[in-house]
């Protein structure tokens, strides 16, 4: 490895990690620590094709990361001898300030903490990982890579909401967009598949995982994206509603007396495919639909129709697209969702090759399709490592 980076994605009760080469973007080791703080936590460590599991209670993120260091020591390369150039942290919200990766110091840490107001479900958990890792690896540069940063190029016409000036000017209300490292990586790979420079092509990326967003990338720059101030806007997701009339919130508050915290949780955690079908996992939804479950069939239609509307509007926003790239758990694996999402876009230049779509690509459109459709596996950790290595080597 010439530029090994330890990439950490810290959630409220879990930490994912990968040791990635910032030059080749290959991961030699990966793992996840789950159920931190519960009676039994699980560490799953993968190295050289082998999986090692450790089950015991890790009381907090510090105990979890210490167990990760021990796992590296026991299986494969001890971190101390791996020539690490940095620890890189995925941070969900960078606000208007962080439009590039940044080396973390006390001031950056405080700024990320202030941004928790915009991402209360994510930034505090990211920050916990940063604090613990700074103590555990005091001599290594710690770098924050922001999910919002790739969308800093979205112009005013797409990032401003028509809301009172004080909301925008005093409270940071605007579209930020998320999944930026994935959209950056996949749009670059899509250009590679077309055999062109990213600066020569327009690409629409549909990142369809548990969270989901679509981005219009014009010559390498994000010019619009479906998530907004928070990851709630846009597509129907596993547990998030995506776009709704905002007045529904006031209506339900008046009707039921539910607090704004309850309504926030309802739209982020109890909506989306879960609310429509009782299932979060798209595989379960597809199985139910195949088995004749009407609610699951309608939910799939809603899911695909929303994606189709975004793709159609982004073809218009870009004035034409060279490629549409599907990525993440659902985008990479569900031929049915991809076909459903592209269904009626033939008039806009999308001709799906059904056999290629069923086989999983990478190219899933016909050779004469004006827009090339592709499946591109995302690599968010690889992109975080690449950006970190670039920052430190520049
Ligand atoms: P991600 O957030 O990218 O890890 O994606 C998670 C989502 O991918 C879950 O909703 C899974 O159900 C979905 N997924 C994974 N594999 C498949 C598959 N073969 N078919 C449909 N959905 C899948």
Boltz pocket constraint, residues with backbone or C-beta under 6 A from the ligand:
constraints:
  - pocket:
      binder: B
      contacts: [[A, 208], [A, 209], [A, 210], [A, 211], [A, 238], [A, 280], [A, 281], [A, 282], [A, 283], [A, 284], [A, 286], [A, 328], [A, 329], [A, 330], [A, 333], [A, 334]]
      max_distance: 6.0
